[in-house]
Amino acid sequence: MRLPLALATVALLLAAGCLGAQVQPAAVGPAPLPVPAPSTMTSVIDPSGGEGEPSLGVMPDGTLFTNGAGSSGGLYVSKDNGTTWQKLDSPTAPWPNEDPDLAVSGDGVLWYDNLWIGCTTVASSKDMGKTWTSSPAGCVPPAGDRQYVIPVKGGEAYVYSHQLPTFYQMVAHTTDYGQTWTPVGPAEGIMPPVVTGISGWGGGGFYNAVKGSVWTTFTFSDGPAGSGSTWSPSAGVLAKGGSTFSMIRLPNAGGQSVGLSLVVGAADSAGNVYLAWAEAAGSDPKTQVMGIYMAASKDDGKTWSKPVKVNEPDNMSVVFPAITAGPAGEVAVAYYEASKQGYPAQMDKDTAWNVTLAYTHDALDDAPTFQHVNLTTASVRHGAICPDGSSCTANRQFLDYFALKRLPDGRVGSVFTSTDAVQGKTVNGFAATLEPVLK
């Protein structure tokens, strides 16, 4: 696949005569040098397995943590920039290791949580995973599915999940490293059934440290799927000092949602926030045009830029965006990208998938310029990827998302899933740029 570079061309300015007076040619400086595509590295986290929806936590000193799902998965750490990984004991054992999620706060507290029969088990560590504080049967919030932990600082964090009885994002809060939890209510801002419409599954959450706001991300529809309702990339925002979430609904870019169409978000170091999601245009799944879109807000979600397309070209299938941010206006988005066009679940067995990285230093402009590079050094899958959640009947080895983070030196790293790296197994991998792309 291509490695698009920002190339500049020099226009030749010709002198022209006017009423006998000769106009001198304009001075032309040297052509700008092409922007080099960053080189990358890829490693397998656990060749024996440990697959499924990996999260990535980055400590202030660059130590990396990730997770794997199921009985073969658990917690992994790397102290050599992702080259090698060590498996650690599960901090939530003996509880089942389903839908695991992890995150690191800005002050270096590691949070790990998983799901079992509608309950969320959460553990936190102040010493790089050596010891843990946990709430083994917190069930916060109860009857939830696909939960995420959002650290703030110290012992403060939020957990939210898609509560199946209500189909809303229910949130709980802790200030004592996860020992006790207090329900906050729905991220939609008003207790159901007062709010009309339906939330989709969440795509993760983030803390805007500059503004002190907590963000949950998800899709929202005016009515049931397939009813002609309007769907929106959405977020619930808890302002600093607030007690209830307010909901933000962005206009989509005019396409249909891609399966669960998980919405992801990030905040840069100046407090600007970004949301990203996937859309499909066209009625024929075999020829649909896929797009990854991003919108930006400079005022903590009060106003938004028009959605801009992140991926190129249009004739490649894309799915499952992940996002991270650095200094003001510097954003990176990663996604699985196929060698063919169409809906991800319709790809044939010869279709090759890579993890593509798109990054920009002008994300706050009306028309950001993205550079693109293959983040993985080899294909991660051949065949279809089903993004339709539990309604998938096959090709769901990648589950529903992966992760991307800025590393302390400005490089970006990603944890992803692969069925090509180890023959006959579904494993998680790590890839990173070897040069900084977010300053």
C-alpha angles and dihedrals in degrees: 000000000000129000101207114205131194099252123182124207125206117228116217109231113207124207115243132198122234122183089334095306114119117222113218118234114260114252112259119203126207117293113263114257117253115261105249118236109240117250116235142206130211131197136176111239098206118359090196093062133267094157137163140084097344121205123203126218121189121199120212089253092052098258108148130217129188139163144222129206133236131024092310094051133072139130123334132188133197125193096177103065094276098306093119133014134208122206116229131197113275108262091212099048134167088032115090117273100229125144092000119192133181137184140173124222122226090257093053105262111148118217126193128180140167141182132244126171093335095314127112121219114199131189132178134195130200094186107056095276099310094116132013141207111208147175101212098189105020096136089200109192100009124233092013131151130205099010128195133197120221113194119207106179138300110356095340122109143139131225123200134177142169103267108214098207092056103020090226134118106260118197136201130187135212132187098177102065093274101307092119132018134202121203112240099184133237123340086225088073101235127067113254139278089038091071112071119217135043133274119222125216117298122253099206135285140242143199120238099213095188094055096029091232129142118220132200118186130207144128123269129199130194090225144352119318113272093023095105091259123154116250124206137193099241146179140192113224127198108196121216108281092010126130102202135043123245120210125234120198118192123199110252120232094256101272136102123270115262105238108294086352094205112209117222131192147184141182125224125223091268094054098257112141132214134195125196133188144156129254136184125213123200137039101251110079091206093059103027116139111233125208140185110210134192134192128190135209126196095188104053095271103317094113131014141202120243111273112266127201114247104186130068145228107031096223098073125085114239133184144168107028121207123193142198135170139207131177119359111309095002113122137161126200125189128192142164108264126194131210090236141048127255143063110327093239090054098058117123125235093266094059112114122208129203133177106252123200122209118185137175139184094201103053091141093060121098090246110026119200114230128200115208132206137159103258094193118064093217137021117287098201145006118210134019130342115206113213096179099100120221091352089072114111095191144356095047098127090118091054111197115314149355135206143254128188139177111242121222094259095051098264118122127228133194137194114207142159126259136188093179102055096071117027113244095006140091108224139166121245139192127222131178140172114252092215129051115266098169106049 
